């Protein structure tokens, strides 16, 4: 066959990681869109949006982390843990309805997300 079997030229793990990265991008956009909900003290919506993304986002991040090697995998693992620690802190601030604390924790979440992104840039 002249065209050949193109699928053998494409590594399935590359396709899986592309899917994981695309799904992670959707979640990151939702996380990054929470400032207005925090500023308007729409606590339930912030918490709902975070919880709604958590399961898929964790799965996406862990799958991406698995394709990294050595030091990159270690850095991504640490950045992953830091990000979810910050998410927990934001959730607590929203639960207690403390605006200034929630705004601070949200900035910490965004910072941790940016750091995670930097660790997986090579994946």
PEKA-V507953 format. One record per residue. PHI is phi in whole degrees, 0 to 359 (NA if undefined). D_CENTER is the distance of its C-alpha to the mean C-alpha in whole Angstrom. Layout:
PHI_D_CENTER ; PHI_D_CENTER
//
This chain:
NA_43 ; 293_42 ; 285_39 ; 83_38 ; 267_35 ; 298_32 ; 297_29 ; 288_31 ; 273_30 ; 250_26 ; 289_24 ; 297_22 ; 292_19 ; 297_19 ; 294_19 ; 298_16 ; 294_14 ; 299_14 ; 296_14 ; 297_10 ; 295_9 ; 295_11 ; 295_9 ; 298_6 ; 300_8 ; 300_9 ; 297_6 ; 299_5 ; 296_9 ; 292_10 ; 300_8 ; 288_10 ; 261_13 ; 270_14 ; 304_16 ; 295_19 ; 290_19 ; 292_19 ; 299_22 ; 270_24 ; 59_23 ; 271_22 ; 303_20 ; 300_20 ; 288_18 ; 300_15 ; 296_15 ; 296_16 ; 296_13 ; 294_10 ; 296_12 ; 297_12 ; 267_8 ; 303_8 ; 299_10 ; 294_9 ; 296_5 ; 298_7 ; 297_9 ; 298_8 ; 297_6 ; 294_10 ; 295_12 ; 294_11 ; 302_12 ; 295_15 ; 271_16 ; 277_16 ; 249_19 ; 47_21 ; 298_20 ; 296_17 ; 294_16 ; 297_17 ; 298_15 ; 296_11 ; 297_12 ; 294_13 ; 294_10 ; 300_8 ; 298_11 ; 296_11 ; 301_8 ; 288_9 ; 296_12 ; 293_12 ; 299_10 ; 299_13 ; 294_15 ; 295_14 ; 301_15 ; 297_19 ; 297_19 ; 289_19 ; 297_21 ; 272_24 ; 57_24 ; 256_24 ; 301_23 ; 299_23 ; 293_21 ; 297_19 ; 297_19 ; 295_19 ; 295_16 ; 296_14 ; 297_14 ; 295_13 ; 299_10 ; 297_10 ; 297_12 ; 296_9 ; 294_6 ; 298_9 ; 295_11 ; 298_8 ; 303_8 ; 296_12 ; 287_12 ; 257_11 ; 304_13 ; 273_16 ; 289_14
//
